[in-house]
Amino acid sequence: QVQLVEFGGGLVQPGGSLRLSCAASRSIFSISDTGWYRQAPGKERELVARITSGGGTNYADSVKGRFTISRDNAKNTVYQQMNSLKPEDTAVYYCNAVTVVGHTRDYWGQGTQVTVSS
């Protein structure tokens, strides 16, 4: 069983930056499509950014140009750099990894709160 743990959430003013980290208990990100999702109160969970096992990335339109997803396989960690944060970015952010080699496995972290407010 793989555990994912997110770090880096917190309270930030509009226009500020945060970097989220998702650490895995063992090496899986190189064989997984990994995404950052978020869920705001009263809203459905949505995909924010994804990095494929091959390193390709894609982003939700709402965060393009502001968020960057990256990966460090040696550290078993995926990051999300979030710049120019807006109040509408406030949500619980979750890390998700879906293995694409062998049997498909779907792993979720526990989430980390990001609040953008003055």
N, C-alpha and C positions, 0 to 999 in steps of 0.2 A: 504494500500500500504506500502511496506517495502522499505526502502532506505538503500543501502550499500555504505559505504564511506571507501576508502582505504587511508592509511597513510604510511609513512616511506620510500618512494622512495627518490632517490637522486643520487649524483655523488660519486663514490667510485673507488679506484684504484684496479687493478687486484690483486686477492688474498684476498681482503677485505671482509667485511660482512655487511649485512643489514638485518633488520627485518621489514617485511611488516605487517600491521594490516588491518583487514577488520572489521569495526564496523557496526552492524545492528541496525536499529531504533527500533526494537523489537525482542523478543526472537524467532528465527527461526532455528538457526543452529542445534539444537538437533533433528529437524524434517526434516533436509535437507541434501542432498549431496552437499558439498561445494568445489569448486575448485578455484585454482589460474591458470589463463591463461596469456599468454603473446603474444604480437604482435610486431615484429620488422618491421622497414620500408621495404616495398616491399614484406613482407612475410605474410602468413596466420596466424590467431590466433591459438595458440596451447595450449593444456592442459599441465600444468607443474606438478601440484600436486592436489590430491583430498583427502578429508576426508569425509567418509560416515556418515550418521546419527548415525550409530552404533559405530563409532570411528575408523573404518578401514581406512588405508591410502594406496595410491599408487602414484607412481612418474613416470615421463618421464625418459627414460634411461639417457638422457643428464644431469639430475640433481641428480640422485640417489647418495646418500652418501654425498651430499653437501647441499641439501635443506631439511628442515623439516617443515611439516605442522602440526599445532596443534590448539586446540580450547579451549576457556574458556566460557562455557555456561553462567556462572553467569555474565560475562561482555559482553555477546552477541558479542563476538569477535573471529575471526579466524586469526591465525598468519602464517607467512611463514618466517622461519629463513633461510637466504641464506648465506652460507659460501663459501670460496674459489671461489669467483666470477671471471668470465672470461669475456672478451670483448663480446663474443657471447651471454652473458646473457642480454646484453643491449636490452631493449624493454619497452613498456608500459605494466604494469601488471594489470590485472583485476581480481576482485573477482566475483564469480558467485555462487548463491545458488539456488538449485532446490528442492522444497519441495517434500517429499515422503509420506506425510500423508495427506489424504483428497485430495482436488483438487490440481493438480500439478501447481505450480507457479514457474516462472523462473525470478530471479532477478540478475541484473548486477550493479556493481559499475562504477564509471566514469573513473577509471584507475589512475595509478601513474607511473611516469617515473623512470626507473632505468637505469643509465648510468655507464658502467664500462670502465674506461679509465685512462691512466696514463697522 
